[in-house]
Amino acid sequence: MLVTMLALAVAPGVHAQRRRAPVLRAVFHIGAATRADVLRGLTNMRNALAALGDDPADFVLVVHGAALAYFVRGAEDPVTDELAAVMATGRASWRACARTMEEHHWQPRDLLAGGTPVPSGTLEVLRLQQRGYAYFRP
């Protein structure tokens, strides 16, 4: 009887250790005009995901303003490979400000792979924060 009681007392701790970590949710906000700033943001995302190991994550990159020029097909110096490396983790997505797209006459088909237009980049960041996403701006 004592052995059974001890086993039951230890069991919850063992099961708790097997549980997965909670999903880390973060919004990465990039609006800066330089390629170096954009690359720094993508590197920050990639490094954070690598440091998490197998822990679950949901990272959302929100791009607007001058930074969006690096996320369109046919751009002078797009961040295609760097973005693909982050998206390949399966734990990140990216969203583009439709207002910025309209200003430049870009269509959704002009976005690099995986980009989803949202009505406003600023509003998207605010909504994600309201839903509990941690905010990060490189």
N, CA, C and O atoms as a MOPAC input file, in Angstrom:
PM7 MOZYME 1SCF
protein

 N      0.82300 1    -1.18100 1     0.00000 1
 C      0.00000 1     0.00000 1     0.00000 1
 C      0.87300 1     1.25300 1     0.00000 1
 O      0.58800 1     2.21000 1    -0.71900 1
 N      1.92200 1     1.24500 1     0.79600 1
 C      2.82600 1     2.38800 1     0.86200 1
 C      3.50300 1     2.62500 1    -0.48500 1
 O      3.67500 1     3.77300 1    -0.89400 1
 N      3.88300 1     1.57200 1    -1.16800 1
 C      4.52200 1     1.68000 1    -2.48800 1
 C      3.56000 1     2.31200 1    -3.47900 1
 O      3.95400 1     3.17000 1    -4.26900 1
 N      2.29100 1     1.89000 1    -3.44400 1
 C      1.28700 1     2.44700 1    -4.35000 1
 C      1.09900 1     3.93900 1    -4.08100 1
 O      1.01000 1     4.72900 1    -5.02000 1
 N      1.03700 1     4.32500 1    -2.82100 1
 C      0.86300 1     5.73000 1    -2.47200 1
 C      2.05300 1     6.56100 1    -2.94100 1
 O      1.87600 1     7.67200 1    -3.44200 1
 N      3.25100 1     6.03400 1    -2.78300 1
 C      4.43400 1     6.74800 1    -3.23600 1
 C      4.43400 1     6.88400 1    -4.75600 1
 O      4.78500 1     7.93800 1    -5.28600 1
 N      4.04700 1     5.83500 1    -5.44700 1
 C      3.98900 1     5.87700 1    -6.91100 1
 C      2.98500 1     6.92000 1    -7.38600 1
 O      3.25500 1     7.64700 1    -8.34200 1
 N      1.84800 1     7.00000 1    -6.73900 1
 C      0.84200 1     7.99400 1    -7.11300 1
 C      1.31100 1     9.41300 1    -6.80800 1
 O      0.98400 1    10.34500 1    -7.54200 1
 N      2.06300 1     9.57800 1    -5.74800 1
 C      2.55900 1    10.90300 1    -5.37900 1
 C      3.61200 1    11.39600 1    -6.36600 1
 O      3.68600 1    12.59300 1    -6.64500 1
 N      4.41700 1    10.49300 1    -6.89100 1
 C      5.47800 1    10.85000 1    -7.82400 1
 C      4.93200 1    10.97900 1    -9.24100 1
 O      5.46000 1    11.76600 1   -10.02700 1
 N      3.91100 1    10.24400 1    -9.58000 1
 C      3.39000 1    10.19500 1   -10.95400 1
 C      3.03600 1    11.55300 1   -11.53600 1
 O      3.39700 1    11.80900 1   -12.68400 1
 N      2.35200 1    12.44200 1   -10.82100 1
 C      2.03100 1    13.73400 1   -11.43200 1
 C      3.27700 1    14.51100 1   -11.84800 1
 O      3.26900 1    15.17200 1   -12.88600 1
 N      4.33400 1    14.44300 1   -11.06500 1
 C      5.57400 1    15.12500 1   -11.42200 1
 C      6.18800 1    14.55700 1   -12.68500 1
 O      6.70800 1    15.30100 1   -13.51700 1
 N      6.13000 1    13.25500 1   -12.83100 1
 C      6.67600 1    12.60200 1   -14.01700 1
 C      5.88400 1    13.02600 1   -15.24000 1
 O      6.46900 1    13.35500 1   -16.27200 1
 N      4.57000 1    13.02400 1   -15.14100 1
 C      3.73000 1    13.42400 1   -16.27400 1
 C      3.92000 1    14.89800 1   -16.61400 1
 O      3.88900 1    15.28000 1   -17.78400 1
 N      4.11500 1    15.71500 1   -15.59600 1
 C      4.30500 1    17.14700 1   -15.84100 1
 C      5.58100 1    17.39700 1   -16.63200 1
 O      5.63400 1    18.29600 1   -17.47000 1
 N      6.61800 1    16.59000 1   -16.35900 1
 C      7.86500 1    16.76400 1   -17.08100 1
 C      7.72200 1    16.38500 1   -18.55300 1
 O      8.46200 1    16.90100 1   -19.39100 1
 N      6.80300 1    15.51000 1   -18.87900 1
 C      6.60300 1    15.06800 1   -20.24900 1
 C      5.78400 1    16.04700 1   -21.07100 1
 O      5.80700 1    15.99700 1   -22.30100 1
 N      5.05700 1    16.94100 1   -20.40300 1
 C      4.23500 1    17.90700 1   -21.12300 1
 C      5.11100 1    18.83200 1   -21.94700 1
 O      6.22700 1    19.17600 1   -21.55800 1
 N      4.57700 1    19.22500 1   -23.09200 1
 C      5.29700 1    20.16500 1   -23.95100 1
 C      5.23100 1    21.55800 1   -23.33800 1
 O      4.29400 1    21.89200 1   -22.61200 1
 N      6.22100 1    22.34600 1   -23.63800 1
 C      6.22700 1    23.73600 1   -23.19600 1
 C      5.07200 1    24.46700 1   -23.87900 1
 O      4.65300 1    24.07800 1   -24.97000 1
 N      4.56300 1    25.50400 1   -23.25600 1
 C      3.49800 1    26.27600 1   -23.90700 1
 C      4.03400 1    26.92800 1   -25.17900 1
 O      5.23300 1    27.17900 1   -25.30600 1
 N      3.14100 1    27.19300 1   -26.10400 1
 C      3.52500 1    27.81700 1   -27.36100 1
 C      3.98800 1    29.25200 1   -27.08900 1
 O      3.27100 1    30.04200 1   -26.47600 1
 N      5.18200 1    29.56700 1   -27.55000 1
 C      5.67900 1    30.93600 1   -27.44000 1
 C      5.16600 1    31.70700 1   -28.64700 1
 O      5.49000 1    31.37700 1   -29.78800 1
 N      4.36800 1    32.73100 1   -28.39100 1
 C      3.78600 1    33.54300 1   -29.46400 1
 C      4.45300 1    34.91600 1   -29.46200 1
 O      4.50700 1    35.59200 1   -28.43500 1
 N      4.95900 1    35.31300 1   -30.62400 1
 C      5.62900 1    36.60500 1   -30.72400 1
 C      5.36100 1    37.22900 1   -32.08200 1
 O      5.27900 1    36.53800 1   -33.09700 1
 N      5.22700 1    38.54800 1   -32.07900 1
 C      5.08900 1    39.30500 1   -33.32100 1
 C      6.37800 1    40.09600 1   -33.50700 1
 O      6.79200 1    40.85300 1   -32.62900 1
 N      7.00100 1    39.90800 1   -34.66000 1
 C      8.20000 1    40.63700 1   -35.04300 1
 C      7.76000 1    41.72600 1   -36.01400 1
 O      7.16500 1    41.43600 1   -37.05200 1
 N      8.05000 1    42.96200 1   -35.67800 1
 C      7.53200 1    44.12400 1   -36.39600 1
 C      8.67900 1    44.80200 1   -37.15500 1
 O      9.61900 1    45.31100 1   -36.54500 1
 N      8.59300 1    44.80500 1   -38.48800 1
 C      9.64500 1    45.42600 1   -39.29200 1
 C      9.03500 1    46.47400 1   -40.21900 1
 O      8.16400 1    46.17500 1   -41.03600 1
 N      9.50500 1    47.68400 1   -40.07600 1
 C      9.05600 1    48.77200 1   -40.93100 1
 C     10.22900 1    49.62800 1   -41.37900 1
 O     10.05300 1    50.57900 1   -42.14000 1
 N     11.43000 1    49.29200 1   -40.90800 1
 C     12.62300 1    50.08900 1   -41.19500 1
 C     12.98300 1    50.05200 1   -42.67600 1
 O     12.60600 1    49.13100 1   -43.40200 1
 N     13.71300 1    51.06100 1   -43.10200 1
 C     13.98800 1    51.24300 1   -44.52300 1
 C     15.24000 1    50.54600 1   -45.03900 1
 O     15.40900 1    50.43800 1   -46.25300 1
 N     16.11100 1    50.07700 1   -44.17900 1
 C     17.36400 1    49.52300 1   -44.68800 1
 C     17.32200 1    48.00200 1   -44.73800 1
 O     16.64700 1    47.35100 1   -43.94000 1
 N     18.05500 1    47.46300 1   -45.68700 1
 C     18.14800 1    46.01100 1   -45.82500 1
 C     18.78400 1    45.41100 1   -44.57600 1
 O     18.38300 1    44.33800 1   -44.12500 1
 N     19.77400 1    46.10200 1   -44.02000 1
 C     20.44100 1    45.61300 1   -42.81100 1
 C     19.44900 1    45.45100 1   -41.65900 1
 O     19.52900 1    44.47800 1   -40.90900 1
 N     18.51600 1    46.39700 1   -41.51100 1
 C     17.50500 1    46.29700 1   -40.45600 1
 C     16.57600 1    45.10800 1   -40.70400 1
 O     16.22500 1    44.38200 1   -39.77300 1
 N     16.18400 1    44.91600 1   -41.95100 1
 C     15.31000 1    43.79400 1   -42.30800 1
 C     16.02900 1    42.47100 1   -42.03400 1
 O     15.45000 1    41.55500 1   -41.45100 1
 N     17.28100 1    42.37600 1   -42.45300 1
 C     18.04800 1    41.14800 1   -42.22100 1
 C     18.24600 1    40.88400 1   -40.73600 1
 O     18.21400 1    39.73500 1   -40.29700 1
 N     18.45200 1    41.94700 1   -39.96200 1
 C     18.60600 1    41.78500 1   -38.50900 1
 C     17.33200 1    41.18700 1   -37.90600 1
 O     17.40000 1    40.30800 1   -37.04700 1
 N     16.17800 1    41.66400 1   -38.35800 1
 C     14.91400 1    41.12700 1   -37.86100 1
 C     14.73100 1    39.66100 1   -38.21500 1
 O     14.30400 1    38.86900 1   -37.37500 1
 N     15.05100 1    39.29300 1   -39.45000 1
 C     14.92800 1    37.89000 1   -39.86100 1
 C     15.92500 1    37.01000 1   -39.12300 1
 O     15.61400 1    35.87200 1   -38.77000 1
 N     17.11800 1    37.53500 1   -38.89100 1
 C     18.12400 1    36.78800 1   -38.12000 1
 C     17.66900 1    36.60700 1   -36.68400 1
 O     17.83500 1    35.52900 1   -36.11300 1
 N     17.09600 1    37.65200 1   -36.09100 1
 C     16.56100 1    37.53500 1   -34.72500 1
 C     15.51600 1    36.43200 1   -34.64600 1
 O     15.52400 1    35.63300 1   -33.70900 1
 N     14.61300 1    36.38300 1   -35.62500 1
 C     13.58200 1    35.34000 1   -35.64400 1
 C     14.21000 1    33.95600 1   -35.74400 1
 O     13.88200 1    33.05600 1   -34.97100 1
 N     15.11400 1    33.79800 1   -36.70100 1
 C     15.74400 1    32.49500 1   -36.93000 1
 C     16.51900 1    32.03800 1   -35.68900 1
 O     16.44100 1    30.87300 1   -35.29900 1
 N     17.26600 1    32.96100 1   -35.07300 1
 C     18.03900 1    32.60700 1   -33.88100 1
 C     17.13900 1    32.21700 1   -32.71100 1
 O     17.43800 1    31.26900 1   -31.98600 1
 N     16.03900 1    32.94500 1   -32.52700 1
 C     15.11800 1    32.62400 1   -31.43400 1
 C     14.49000 1    31.25100 1   -31.65400 1
 O     14.37200 1    30.46300 1   -30.71500 1
 N     14.09000 1    30.96600 1   -32.88500 1
 C     13.49400 1    29.65600 1   -33.17700 1
 C     14.51000 1    28.53600 1   -32.96600 1
 O     14.16400 1    27.47600 1   -32.44500 1
 N     15.73900 1    28.76200 1   -33.36000 1
 C     16.77900 1    27.75000 1   -33.15400 1
 C     17.02500 1    27.52400 1   -31.66500 1
 O     17.19100 1    26.38500 1   -31.23100 1
 N     17.04900 1    28.59000 1   -30.89000 1
 C     17.28700 1    28.47900 1   -29.45200 1
 C     16.15200 1    27.74900 1   -28.74000 1
 O     16.37100 1    27.12000 1   -27.70500 1
 N     14.95100 1    27.82900 1   -29.28700 1
 C     13.80900 1    27.12900 1   -28.69300 1
 C     13.90100 1    25.61900 1   -28.84600 1
 O     13.22300 1    24.87600 1   -28.13700 1
 N     14.72900 1    25.17300 1   -29.76100 1
 C     14.81300 1    23.73400 1   -30.00000 1
 C     13.49000 1    23.21400 1   -30.51500 1
 O     12.94800 1    23.72400 1   -31.49500 1
 N     12.97200 1    22.18800 1   -29.84600 1
 C     11.70700 1    21.58100 1   -30.26300 1
 C     10.48300 1    22.21400 1   -29.60600 1
 O      9.35500 1    21.80300 1   -29.87600 1
 N     10.69800 1    23.20600 1   -28.75000 1
 C      9.55700 1    23.84800 1   -28.10000 1
 C      8.67700 1    24.51700 1   -29.15200 1
 O      9.18900 1    25.08200 1   -30.11800 1
 N      7.37200 1    24.46000 1   -28.97400 1
 C      6.46900 1    25.04900 1   -29.97200 1
 C      6.51800 1    26.57600 1   -29.96900 1
 O      6.72500 1    27.21200 1   -28.93500 1
 N      6.32200 1    27.14000 1   -31.15600 1
 C      6.32100 1    28.59100 1   -31.29100 1
 C      5.39200 1    28.98700 1   -32.41900 1
 O      5.15100 1    28.22100 1   -33.35200 1
 N      4.87900 1    30.19400 1   -32.31300 1
 C      4.08100 1    30.80200 1   -33.37500 1
 C      4.59200 1    32.22900 1   -33.51100 1
 O      4.16500 1    33.12500 1   -32.78200 1
 N      5.51200 1    32.43400 1   -34.45100 1
 C      6.09300 1    33.75000 1   -34.68800 1
 C      5.43200 1    34.34800 1   -35.92500 1
 O      5.29800 1    33.68300 1   -36.95200 1
 N      5.02800 1    35.58900 1   -35.81700 1
 C      4.41400 1    36.29700 1   -36.93500 1
 C      5.26800 1    37.51700 1   -37.25100 1
 O      5.51000 1    38.36200 1   -36.38900 1
 N      5.71400 1    37.59700 1   -38.48300 1
 C      6.45200 1    38.75200 1   -38.96000 1
 C      5.46200 1    39.68500 1   -39.63600 1
 O      4.76300 1    39.28300 1   -40.56600 1
 N      5.39900 1    40.92500 1   -39.17600 1
 C      4.52400 1    41.92400 1   -39.79200 1
 C      5.43000 1    42.97200 1   -40.43600 1
 O      6.26000 1    43.59300 1   -39.77200 1
 N      5.24800 1    43.15400 1   -41.75300 1
 C      6.10300 1    44.06000 1   -42.51100 1
 C      5.25200 1    45.17000 1   -43.11700 1
 O      4.19300 1    44.91700 1   -43.69100 1
 N      5.73000 1    46.39200 1   -42.97900 1
 C      5.02600 1    47.53100 1   -43.57700 1
 C      6.03900 1    48.60900 1   -43.90200 1
 O      7.23200 1    48.47000 1   -43.63200 1
 N      5.54500 1    49.67600 1   -44.48100 1
 C      6.40200 1    50.81700 1   -44.79500 1
 C      7.51000 1    50.44900 1   -45.76800 1
 O      7.36600 1    49.54400 1   -46.59100 1
 N      8.61400 1    51.16900 1   -45.65500 1
 C      9.72500 1    50.99400 1   -46.58700 1
 C     10.30400 1    49.58000 1   -46.57800 1
 O     10.86200 1    49.13900 1   -47.58200 1
 N     10.18000 1    48.87600 1   -45.47700 1
 C     10.72700 1    47.52200 1   -45.38800 1
 C     10.06000 1    46.55700 1   -46.36000 1
 O     10.68000 1    45.58800 1   -46.79700 1
 N      8.81500 1    46.81500 1   -46.69600 1
 C      8.08600 1    45.88900 1   -47.56200 1
 C      8.72600 1    45.76400 1   -48.94600 1
 O      8.51500 1    44.76600 1   -49.63500 1
 N      9.49500 1    46.75600 1   -49.35200 1
 C     10.16500 1    46.71200 1   -50.66100 1
 C     11.11700 1    45.52800 1   -50.78100 1
 O     11.42700 1    45.10000 1   -51.89300 1
 N     11.58400 1    44.99400 1   -49.66400 1
 C     12.49300 1    43.84200 1   -49.68100 1
 C     11.74500 1    42.51300 1   -49.72000 1
 O     12.36500 1    41.45300 1   -49.81200 1
 N     10.42300 1    42.56300 1   -49.65200 1
 C      9.59300 1    41.36200 1   -49.57800 1
 C      8.71000 1    41.17400 1   -50.80800 1
 O      7.72100 1    40.44200 1   -50.76500 1
 N      9.07200 1    41.83800 1   -51.90200 1
 C      8.30700 1    41.68700 1   -53.14300 1
 C      9.19200 1    41.08600 1   -54.23100 1
 O     10.39500 1    41.33700 1   -54.29700 1
 N      8.55800 1    40.29000 1   -55.07400 1
 C      9.26200 1    39.67900 1   -56.20100 1
 C      9.73500 1    40.78900 1   -57.14300 1
 O      9.04900 1    41.79200 1   -57.34100 1
 N     10.90400 1    40.58700 1   -57.70800 1
 C     11.43400 1    41.55900 1   -58.64800 1
 C     12.06300 1    42.77700 1   -57.98900 1
 O     12.47100 1    43.71400 1   -58.67500 1
 N     12.14400 1    42.77000 1   -56.66200 1
 C     12.79000 1    43.88100 1   -55.96700 1
 C     14.27400 1    43.88700 1   -56.31200 1
 O     14.83400 1    42.86800 1   -56.71800 1
 N     14.89300 1    45.03100 1   -56.14900 1
 C     16.32000 1    45.15400 1   -56.46200 1
 C     17.16700 1    44.21300 1   -55.61700 1
 O     18.12000 1    43.61700 1   -56.12100 1
 N     16.83100 1    44.07200 1   -54.34100 1
 C     17.62600 1    43.23600 1   -53.43500 1
 C     16.70100 1    42.52800 1   -52.43700 1
 O     16.74700 1    42.83000 1   -51.24500 1
 N     15.87000 1    41.59900 1   -52.90100 1
 C     14.89800 1    40.95900 1   -51.99600 1
 C     15.58200 1    40.05500 1   -50.96900 1
 O     16.72900 1    39.64300 1   -51.14100 1
 N     14.85400 1    39.76400 1   -49.91300 1
 C     15.37100 1    38.90700 1   -48.83700 1
 C     14.81300 1    37.48500 1   -48.98500 1
 O     14.47100 1    36.83500 1   -47.99700 1
 N     14.73000 1    37.02800 1   -50.20300 1
 C     14.09700 1    35.75200 1   -50.52500 1
 C     14.66800 1    34.58800 1   -49.72300 1
 O     13.91300 1    33.85400 1   -49.08600 1
 N     15.97600 1    34.40900 1   -49.74300 1
 C     16.59300 1    33.26100 1   -49.06700 1
 C     16.46600 1    33.35300 1   -47.55700 1
 O     16.18500 1    32.35600 1   -46.89100 1
 N     16.66800 1    34.53100 1   -47.02400 1
 C     16.59300 1    34.72200 1   -45.57300 1
 C     15.16700 1    34.48100 1   -45.06400 1
 O     14.96800 1    33.86400 1   -44.01800 1
 N     14.19100 1    34.96900 1   -45.81100 1
 C     12.79100 1    34.74800 1   -45.44200 1
 C     12.44300 1    33.26700 1   -45.54700 1
 O     11.77300 1    32.72300 1   -44.66900 1
 N     12.88900 1    32.62200 1   -46.60300 1
 C     12.61600 1    31.19400 1   -46.79900 1
 C     13.18400 1    30.36600 1   -45.64700 1
 O     12.56300 1    29.39000 1   -45.22600 1
 N     14.33900 1    30.73900 1   -45.14200 1
 C     14.94400 1    30.00200 1   -44.03100 1
 C     14.07900 1    30.07800 1   -42.77900 1
 O     13.93800 1    29.09000 1   -42.05800 1
 N     13.50400 1    31.24100 1   -42.52100 1
 C     12.62700 1    31.39700 1   -41.35100 1
 C     11.32400 1    30.62900 1   -41.56900 1
 O     10.86000 1    29.93100 1   -40.66700 1
 N     10.73900 1    30.74900 1   -42.74000 1
 C      9.46000 1    30.09000 1   -43.02200 1
 C      9.59900 1    28.56100 1   -43.03700 1
 O      8.64700 1    27.84600 1   -42.72600 1
 N     10.78500 1    28.06900 1   -43.39900 1
 C     11.01900 1    26.62400 1   -43.46700 1
 C     10.92800 1    25.95300 1   -42.09600 1
 O     10.79700 1    24.73100 1   -42.01600 1
 N     10.99400 1    26.72700 1   -41.03100 1
 C     10.88700 1    26.14200 1   -39.68900 1
 C      9.47900 1    25.62200 1   -39.41900 1
 O      9.28100 1    24.77300 1   -38.54900 1
 N      8.50100 1    26.13400 1   -40.16900 1
 C      7.11500 1    25.73500 1   -39.93200 1
 C      6.50800 1    26.37400 1   -38.69600 1
 O      5.38100 1    26.05300 1   -38.31700 1
 N      7.24600 1    27.27400 1   -38.06600 1
 C      6.74400 1    27.91300 1   -36.85000 1
 C      6.63700 1    29.42400 1   -37.00400 1
 O      6.56600 1    30.15700 1   -36.01700 1
 N      6.62400 1    29.88600 1   -38.26600 1
 C      6.54900 1    31.32000 1   -38.51500 1
 C      5.69100 1    31.58600 1   -39.74700 1
 O      5.56000 1    30.74500 1   -40.63700 1
 N      5.11800 1    32.77500 1   -39.76700 1
 C      4.36400 1    33.23700 1   -40.92200 1
 C      4.67300 1    34.71600 1   -41.08800 1
 O      5.26500 1    35.34500 1   -40.21000 1
 N      4.26300 1    35.26000 1   -42.22900 1
 C      4.49500 1    36.69200 1   -42.38300 1
 C      3.32700 1    37.36800 1   -43.05700 1
 O      2.62600 1    36.79000 1   -43.88800 1
 N      3.13900 1    38.63200 1   -42.66400 1
 C      2.00000 1    39.40700 1   -43.14500 1
 C      2.48100 1    40.75200 1   -43.66300 1
 O      3.40100 1    41.35900 1   -43.11500 1
 N      1.83800 1    41.20100 1   -44.73000 1
 C      2.21300 1    42.44800 1   -45.39200 1
 C      1.08700 1    43.46500 1   -45.27500 1
 O     -0.08900 1    43.12300 1   -45.39800 1
 N      1.45400 1    44.69800 1   -45.03900 1
 C      0.49300 1    45.78800 1   -44.91800 1
 C     -0.10900 1    46.11600 1   -46.29100 1
 O      0.60800 1    46.50200 1   -47.21400 1
 N     -1.41200 1    45.95900 1   -46.41100 1
 C     -2.10000 1    46.24100 1   -47.67600 1
 C     -2.06200 1    47.73300 1   -48.00800 1
 O     -2.07200 1    48.10200 1   -49.18200 1
 N     -2.01700 1    48.57500 1   -47.00900 1
 C     -1.93400 1    50.02600 1   -47.27000 1
 C     -0.61400 1    50.35100 1   -47.97400 1
 O     -0.59000 1    51.11900 1   -48.93500 1
 N      0.47500 1    49.76500 1   -47.49200 1
 C      1.76900 1    49.97100 1   -48.14200 1
 C      1.74800 1    49.38500 1   -49.54900 1
 O      2.28200 1    49.97700 1   -50.48600 1
 N      1.13100 1    48.22400 1   -49.68500 1
 C      1.04300 1    47.59300 1   -51.00700 1
 C      0.30000 1    48.50000 1   -51.98500 1
 O      0.72100 1    48.66200 1   -53.13100 1
 N     -0.79400 1    49.08300 1   -51.53500 1
 C     -1.57100 1    49.99100 1   -52.39400 1
 C     -0.74900 1    51.20300 1   -52.81500 1
 O     -0.80100 1    51.61700 1   -53.97300 1
 N      0.00600 1    51.77000 1   -51.88500 1
 C      0.83100 1    52.94000 1   -52.19100 1
 C      1.82100 1    52.65400 1   -53.32100 1
 O      2.14000 1    53.53600 1   -54.11900 1
 N      2.30300 1    51.40800 1   -53.37800 1
 C      3.31200 1    51.02900 1   -54.37400 1
 C      2.72800 1    50.25000 1   -55.55300 1
 O      3.45800 1    49.81700 1   -56.44400 1
 N      1.42100 1    50.07900 1   -55.54600 1
 C      0.73100 1    49.34000 1   -56.61300 1
 C      1.18200 1    47.88400 1   -56.69600 1
 O      1.26600 1    47.30900 1   -57.78100 1
 N      1.47100 1    47.29500 1   -55.52700 1
 C      1.81800 1    45.87700 1   -55.46300 1
 C      0.55500 1    45.06800 1   -55.24700 1
 O     -0.37100 1    45.49900 1   -54.56000 1
 N      0.53600 1    43.90200 1   -55.83900 1
 C     -0.57100 1    42.96100 1   -55.69700 1
 C     -0.12700 1    41.81000 1   -54.78400 1
 O      1.07400 1    41.61100 1   -54.59900 1
 N     -1.06200 1    41.05600 1   -54.21500 1
 C     -0.67600 1    39.91000 1   -53.39200 1
 C      0.26900 1    38.95500 1   -54.11900 1
 O      1.14400 1    38.36300 1   -53.48700 1
 N      0.11500 1    38.79600 1   -55.41200 1
 C      0.99400 1    37.89800 1   -56.17700 1
 C      2.43600 1    38.42200 1   -56.23900 1
 O      3.35200 1    37.66700 1   -56.56700 1
 N      2.64200 1    39.69700 1   -55.92800 1
 C      3.98300 1    40.28300 1   -55.93100 1
 C      4.78300 1    39.94800 1   -54.67300 1
 O      6.00400 1    40.10200 1   -54.65700 1
 N      4.11000 1    39.49800 1   -53.63200 1
 C      4.77900 1    39.20100 1   -52.36500 1
 C      5.63100 1    37.94200 1   -52.47200 1
 O      5.30800 1    37.02200 1   -53.22400 1
 N      6.71400 1    37.91300 1   -51.71700 1
 C      7.52000 1    36.69600 1   -51.63000 1
 C      6.66800 1    35.58300 1   -51.01500 1
 O      5.63100 1    35.84600 1   -50.40500 1
 N      7.10900 1    34.36800 1   -51.18000 1
 C      6.35000 1    33.18800 1   -50.76100 1
 C      5.83700 1    33.28300 1   -49.33000 1
 O      6.56900 1    33.63500 1   -48.40500 1
 N      4.56400 1    32.95800 1   -49.17900 1
 C      3.94400 1    32.86900 1   -47.86200 1
 C      3.35500 1    34.15800 1   -47.32800 1
 O      2.72100 1    34.14400 1   -46.27300 1
 N      3.54100 1    35.25800 1   -48.01300 1
 C      3.03600 1    36.54200 1   -47.52600 1
 C      1.52800 1    36.64400 1   -47.61500 1
 O      0.92700 1    36.27700 1   -48.62500 1
 N      0.92600 1    37.14100 1   -46.55900 1
 C     -0.51200 1    37.34700 1   -46.50700 1
 C     -0.79200 1    38.82300 1   -46.25700 1
 O     -0.35200 1    39.36900 1   -45.24500 1
 N     -1.51400 1    39.47300 1   -47.15900 1
 C     -1.84800 1    40.87900 1   -46.91600 1
 C     -2.84100 1    41.03200 1   -45.75600 1
 O     -3.76500 1    40.23500 1   -45.59800 1
 N     -2.62700 1    42.06000 1   -44.96700 1
 C     -3.55400 1    42.44200 1   -43.90400 1
 C     -3.89700 1    43.91700 1   -44.13000 1
 O     -3.07000 1    44.65500 1   -44.66400 1
 N     -5.08900 1    44.36400 1   -43.74100 1
 C     -5.50300 1    45.73800 1   -44.03100 1
 C     -4.51000 1    46.80800 1   -43.57500 1
 O     -4.29200 1    47.79500 1   -44.27700 1
 N     -3.91600 1    46.61200 1   -42.41000 1
 C     -2.97800 1    47.58400 1   -41.85000 1
 C     -1.92700 1    46.84600 1   -41.03100 1
 O     -2.26600 1    46.06000 1   -40.14600 1
 N     -0.65800 1    47.09500 1   -41.32000 1
 C      0.40800 1    46.46400 1   -40.54500 1
 C      0.36700 1    46.88100 1   -39.09100 1
 O      0.54600 1    46.05800 1   -38.19400 1
 N      0.13000 1    48.15900 1   -38.86000 1
 C      0.05800 1    48.66900 1   -37.48900 1
 C     -1.08300 1    48.00800 1   -36.72200 1
 O     -0.90500 1    47.56800 1   -35.58600 1
 N     -2.25000 1    47.94200 1   -37.34900 1
 C     -3.39300 1    47.32300 1   -36.69800 1
 C     -3.13400 1    45.83300 1   -36.43300 1
 O     -3.53800 1    45.31400 1   -35.39200 1
 N     -2.47200 1    45.15200 1   -37.35400 1
 C     -2.17100 1    43.73000 1   -37.16900 1
 C     -1.27600 1    43.51300 1   -35.95500 1
 O     -1.49500 1    42.58400 1   -35.17800 1
 N     -0.27200 1    44.36600 1   -35.79100 1
 C      0.60100 1    44.27100 1   -34.61800 1
 C     -0.20700 1    44.46500 1   -33.34300 1
 O     -0.04800 1    43.71300 1   -32.38100 1
 N     -1.06900 1    45.46800 1   -33.33500 1
 C     -1.88900 1    45.73000 1   -32.14800 1
 C     -2.82000 1    44.56500 1   -31.83100 1
 O     -2.98100 1    44.19000 1   -30.67000 1
 N     -3.43000 1    43.99900 1   -32.86000 1
 C     -4.34000 1    42.86000 1   -32.64200 1
 C     -3.58800 1    41.64600 1   -32.10500 1
 O     -4.07600 1    40.95600 1   -31.21100 1
 N     -2.41700 1    41.38900 1   -32.64200 1
 C     -1.63300 1    40.25000 1   -32.16000 1
 C     -1.21400 1    40.46100 1   -30.71000 1
 O     -1.24200 1    39.52400 1   -29.91200 1
 N     -0.83100 1    41.67000 1   -30.37000 1
 C     -0.48000 1    41.95600 1   -28.98100 1
 C     -1.69000 1    41.75100 1   -28.06800 1
 O     -1.56000 1    41.21800 1   -26.96600 1
 N     -2.83700 1    42.16600 1   -28.52300 1
 C     -4.05000 1    41.99400 1   -27.72800 1
 C     -4.34600 1    40.51500 1   -27.50200 1
 O     -4.90400 1    40.14300 1   -26.47000 1
 N     -3.97500 1    39.67300 1   -28.45900 1
 C     -4.17900 1    38.22700 1   -28.33600 1
 C     -3.06500 1    37.53600 1   -27.55700 1
 O     -3.03500 1    36.30900 1   -27.47300 1
 N     -2.15500 1    38.31500 1   -26.99000 1
 C     -1.13000 1    37.73800 1   -26.12900 1
 C      0.21500 1    37.49100 1   -26.78500 1
 O      1.08500 1    36.87800 1   -26.16800 1
 N      0.41600 1    37.94200 1   -28.00400 1
 C      1.71100 1    37.79000 1   -28.65700 1
 C      2.68600 1    38.80300 1   -28.07000 1
 O      2.35800 1    39.98200 1   -27.93100 1
 N      3.86900 1    38.34400 1   -27.73000 1
 C      4.91200 1    39.24700 1   -27.26000 1
 C      5.39000 1    40.09500 1   -28.43800 1
 O      5.44200 1    39.61700 1   -29.57100 1
 N      5.73300 1    41.33500 1   -28.17000 1
 C      6.14400 1    42.25500 1   -29.22600 1
 C      7.66000 1    42.32600 1   -29.28600 1
 O      8.33500 1    42.44700 1   -28.26300 1
 N      8.18600 1    42.24900 1   -30.51600 1
 C      9.63100 1    42.41300 1   -30.70500 1
 C      9.87300 1    43.24400 1   -31.94500 1
 O      9.36000 1    42.94200 1   -33.02200 1
 N     10.65100 1    44.28100 1   -31.78400 1
 C     11.04500 1    45.11100 1   -32.91900 1
 C     12.55900 1    45.18500 1   -32.94300 1
 O     13.16900 1    45.77400 1   -32.05100 1
 N     13.16700 1    44.59100 1   -33.95800 1
 C     14.64200 1    44.59300 1   -34.03600 1
 C     15.22100 1    45.99000 1   -34.19200 1
 O     16.43900 1    46.14900 1   -34.27100 1

